[in-house]
Amino acid sequence: MKKLALHWQILLGMLAGVLFGILATQLGWKQLVVDWVKPFGTIFINLLKLIALPLIVASLIKGVSDLQDISKLSKIGGRTIGIYLLTTAFAVLLGLLLVNVLKPGKLINAETREQLMASYGSDAAARIALAEAQKGKGPLQALVDIVPDNIFGAATSNGNMLQVIFFVLFFGIGLILIPADKSKPVRDFFDGLNEVILKMIDMIMLAAPYGVFALLAALVVESPSVDLFRALLGYSVCVLIGLSILVFVFYPTIVRIFTGKSYRFFMRGMAPAQLVAFSTSSSAATLPVTMERVQEHLGVEEEVASFVLPVGATVNMDGTGLYQAMAAVFIAQTFGMELSLTAQLGIILTATLASIGSAAVPSAGMVMLVIVLGQAGIPEAGLALIFAVDRPLDMCRTIANVTSDAAVSMIVASSMGKLGAPKVRELDDFYPKE
């Protein structure tokens, strides 16, 4: 019997998790799920995060050193950052267009607004405090933060991914500049390390259906009350429409235009990574799966994927940019504020830059949203209005983030003649032969 494709296995795991979560809620099993089911989801996320950093180190060093020419690195880097900025700006513009047309903020009455502010005011205050600390560091602090003073210290947290990428790029350039006979042992080591990590990804993905089952079951039993979700349904639908346009229309279209690859080819190749992104709400945790799918199933050569994808997981947050633009205008609408064209143009710029500064971890965009709100003159306390639905929407916008990374990697690879036939790394080694 032919085994079920991985993306179908993950989908079944997600469905089973939601159904089990609903059943557990009805039977009063919330604590049982939290104590005995949720830990397996946490273990799954931890396994993905565990190999994210060594994967970036091994693949990025290999990718940079294989270029053998600084000009090639400059060419890939310039195209990657340029396209990432364009896709993020488009996402922010799309978000502003939809929220201004649909006006979901007009659907929330004063009573519901006060209830949300009371329920999530303390959470909002915590995010505001973090954002204030960030703003108080000065305009060039983000640039200073990219350069670590201790690479081993930077490597202790996935939140320092930009610092690790800076060091790895620096290291890879050093490998290019020394004689080939001196660099060969180092390159061989990282080639081997990269292969080991890819095999580890294969093994971890065997547990994906069970991991997403645990994550979704826990999410359902820990969700806020249904009344609050209903109050925010208009906003949620608005965000989901924008994300759907990005994922199902915009990215496949630009892939078709610039690479000639079909809609079905792109979406089928990315389906497992999209489902893992939805379950984990983390671009960084999904990075190992994204790299495997892009290289083995979409045909992007390793020297391009190993540069474009780690950078994208850190700086390319299209879903976050769209959400920040929508959330800012939505909060303004609930407070009865009319934003001028100048204010909304400011939101485009600030949301684009803030999304780049968002860490590739769950709900990091919420902290950066405070900066967007402050720039537009919108009360930061309004953050409390969207906390109730932030978690499920965070899961959805992570799908947009990883899909954008994959689309850009294919476009960059095609422009450099590095887009070939899929290798299709399957998991047959772990299934019994018939």
Buried (B, 14 or more C-beta within 10 A) or exposed (E): EEEEEBBBBBBBBBEBBBBBBEBBBEEEBBEEBBEEBBEBBEBBBEBBBBBBBBBBBBBBBBBBBBBEEEEBBEBBBEBBBEBBBEBBBBBBBBBBEBBBEBBBBEBBEEEBBEBBBEBBBEBBBEBBEBBEEBEEEEEEEBEEBEEBEEBEEBBEEBEBBBBBBBBBBEBBBBBBEEEEEEBEEBBEEBBEBBEEBBEBBBEBBBBBBBBBBBBBBBBBBBBBEEEBBEBBEBBBEBBBBBBBBBBEEBBBEBBBEBBEBEBEBBBBBBBBBBBBBBBBBBBBBBBBBBBBBBBBBBBBBBBBBBBBBBBBBBBBBBBBBBBBBBBBBBBBBBBEBEBEEEBBEBBBEBBBBBBBBBBBBBBBBBBBBBBBBBBBEBBBBBBBBBBBBBBBBBBBBBBBBBBBBBBBBBBBBBBBEBBEEBEEBBEEEEEEEE
